[in-house]
Amino acid sequence: MHCSTRIERIEDLAVGAGLPVRHGPASARAQIMGPALPDGYLKRLQKFRYGPAVFKLDWALDGPIPWTDPRCLEASTVHIGGTLEEIAASESAVWNGDHADRPYLILCQQSQFDSNARPCRQTDRLRLLPRPLRFDRRSDRCAIEQQVERFAPGFRDCILARHKMGPAELEQYNPNFAGGVITGGAADAAQLFTRPVARLNPYTTPNPRVFICSASTPPGGGVHGMCGYHAARAALKKIEKFSPEPIRAR
Ligand SMILES: Cc1cc2nc3c(=O)[nH]c(=O)nc-3n(C[C@H](O)[C@H](O)[C@H](O)COP(=O)(O)OP(=O)(O)OC[C@H]3O[C@@H](n4cnc5c(N)ncnc54)[C@H](O)[C@@H]3O)c2cc1C
């Protein structure tokens, strides 16, 4: 296993067991795994659809968020959308290449649960961005903060400092966030179970020595760990086939 090492080429993964399990978005895989995979499979990888990117805003606050409903402080992640109609309008605006006036947000309030984050209260917020990418740091920041203020009056007065991350910065921080997409690609009906390509076992590739995981495989982003779990099982099954002793996943 290689830790803390950036993988640039398939050769970097040539480990003793000879069974590389590759993590990363479909496009990066196509680039890195190119020499090990047939053209037909690579072409299908290139057709993978990523969907909306995100704009991320972090704050240092001088106290807990003054939610109108104090129960919100009990959640590590708060989804801010207002009514069902507002959430639907925000989602469809983004998918139609537009910005929503009242964006649907994911807000994490780490300092409620992580004592290391408490000296200066931290929280972060994600907003979906339409494609082709259009965002403006100032107006996105204002739309996000206005939306929180609706449900936590006085919130803006608690802000000590801000940090903004657009799609390019997110990808630089983690190459897995290709184009600022944090969920491994669009998880719509056409791609939920056929990610990154339609295949009986999506964790395998045409190369019997190469397996793939990450949120670009089923069940996608938001079901943490399951993609890797299934990929590992697929690899173990393959090893078992050639090993005299059965190998059990713990
Ligand atoms: C701020 C934020 C908040 C989120 N909130 C939620 C939420 O509330 N609910 C939810 O369901 N999802 C949320 N997500 C999305 C969720 O985190 C992702 O869907 C999930 O982590 C993706 O898992 P993954 O295993 O595909 O990749 P990751 O967890 O991104 O892991 C990929 C790893 O591979 C490494 N890597 C990539 N390329 C290479 C390379 N070439 N060489 C070596 N290493 C490489 C990266 O450094 C990284 O460590 C959030 C994401 C972010 C950024």
The ligand as an ORCA input file, in Angstrom:
! r2SCAN-3c Opt
* xyz 0 1
  C     -16.834     20.192      2.659
  C     -17.544     18.930      2.245
  C     -18.711     18.581      2.878
  C     -19.398     17.433      2.498
  N     -20.540     17.134      3.148
  C     -21.194     16.010      2.849
  C     -22.369     15.660      3.553
  O     -22.820     16.351      4.465
  N     -23.002     14.518      3.203
  C     -22.518     13.718      2.207
  O     -23.119     12.705      1.927
  N     -21.406     14.034      1.512
  C     -20.737     15.159      1.805
  N     -19.599     15.473      1.112
  C     -19.177     14.606      0.010
  C     -18.383     13.404      0.490
  O     -17.364     13.862      1.333
  C     -17.806     12.706     -0.728
  O     -18.878     12.223     -1.531
  C     -16.948     11.507     -0.312
  O     -15.961     11.874      0.612
  C     -16.276     10.968     -1.544
  O     -15.575      9.820     -1.132
  P     -14.419      9.236     -1.982
  O     -14.012      8.005     -1.265
  O     -14.829      9.114     -3.417
  O     -13.218     10.296     -2.009
  P     -12.489     11.193     -0.934
  O     -13.093     11.052      0.420
  O     -12.404     12.543     -1.569
  O     -11.037     10.549     -0.872
  C     -10.160     10.587     -2.017
  C      -8.739     10.452     -1.536
  O      -7.884     10.083     -2.633
  C      -6.760     10.943     -2.673
  N      -6.311     11.065     -4.080
  C      -7.000     11.527     -5.145
  N      -6.252     11.461     -6.272
  C      -5.051     10.928     -5.891
  C      -3.842     10.614     -6.596
  N      -3.694     10.827     -7.910
  N      -2.818     10.080     -5.888
  C      -2.943      9.831     -4.564
  N      -4.060     10.116     -3.840
  C      -5.099     10.661     -4.496
  C      -7.261     12.264     -2.098
  O      -6.210     13.030     -1.574
  C      -8.223     11.768     -0.984
  O      -7.548     11.527      0.218
  C     -18.901     16.613      1.462
  C     -17.701     16.961      0.816
  C     -17.032     18.120      1.194
  C     -15.766     18.512      0.489
*
